Each structure stands twice: as structure tokens, then as C-alpha cells.
Amino acid sequence: MTDPRYPIGKFEKPAPLDEAGRRRAIDTIAAAPARARAAVAGLSDAQLDTPYRVNGWTVRQVVHHLPDSHMNSYVRFRLALTEEEPTIRPYHEDRWAELPDAKRAPVALSLDILDALHARWVRMLGAMTPADFARTLRHPESGLWTLDGLLALYAWHGDHHIAQITSLRDRERWGKAT
């Protein structure tokens, strides 16, 4: 059986992307909100409150994590585009997932945020040049990143969490995501 933490495999930092690779990653980010919405369509509150794996987040927490994480990424892109190699601030995503809104709020709230955030983010990404994608930022824990690398990471990230939900649906026989 595949590791339920990584149903699509672990992220591997790529070499700089070419134009086609960037386009694929941007298209993946553009599609993520609709795919996330489809992944949870028709799920009951009890199903949304089911962990996607033993000792894992619930489906609800995974959904709320997506805009939390992607908002941070969006801001990191903007910082790297407007500053010289900024050092970004990490956050404790595990603690964010334990906050009351992440544990109990309707998923529609985060899906709506994801729709608007990705629309804005994709607009920015589509206007970036190859030189923009070569810009860098520094993460205190994982080191130097180009925006190419960050683009690939967040294309993977959305797919990664959506697959955690759809894999759970498959294992529990809750029906296919729409």
C-alpha cells in the first residue's frame, strides 16, 4: 500500500523549469480550487471530520490548510519579486491546523478563499518572466529557493493534499470525487 501521507509521492525539488514546465505548474495551481471542491463534494460533516490517515489531519483540516499554506506562498512570491533574496518567515502549520476554525469551520469558507486567492495568484504567475522565476528567497529551515522551485512545490502541494482526500474517499468507499 502507498504511504497515505504521500499518495502522489514526496516532493522532489526540480531543476529550473522551462516554459512548458512553468505552464503545466501554473495550470495545476489554477485547477486546484475546483479539484479541492470536487474532492469534498457530497461529504457529510462526519466524513469531513475523519482523519485521512491514522494520527493525521481530518479532511476538514486539510481543506483549511490549503488556503493557509497557499496564502503564505502567494506572499512569499510577492516578497521575492519586490525584494532582494528576502528571508521568509516560516509558520507552524501543525498548530494552525489545531485552531478552532481549522477544526470546525465549514469547508466552503476555505474553498471560497482558495478560489479568489488562486485567481489572483495565477494572474501574477502568468505575468512573470523567466528572470522573475529565477529570483530567490531564503527559507530559514530549507535554504535558498528560486521562484521556479516554489512554483513546482505548490503545484505539487495542492495535488498532494487533494490526493490525501480522494485516497481516503477511495479507501472508505465514499464514492468518487466529482
Secondary structure, 3 states (H helix, E strand, C coil): CCCCCCCCCCCCCCCCCCHHHHHHHHHHHHHHHHHHHHHHCCCCHHHHCCECCCCCCEHHHHHHHHHHHHHHHHHHHHHHHHCCCCECCCCCHHHHCCCHHHHHCCHHHHHHHHHHHHHHHHHHHHHCCHHHHCCEEEECCCEEEEHHHHHHHHHHHHHHHHHHHHHHHHHHCCCCCC
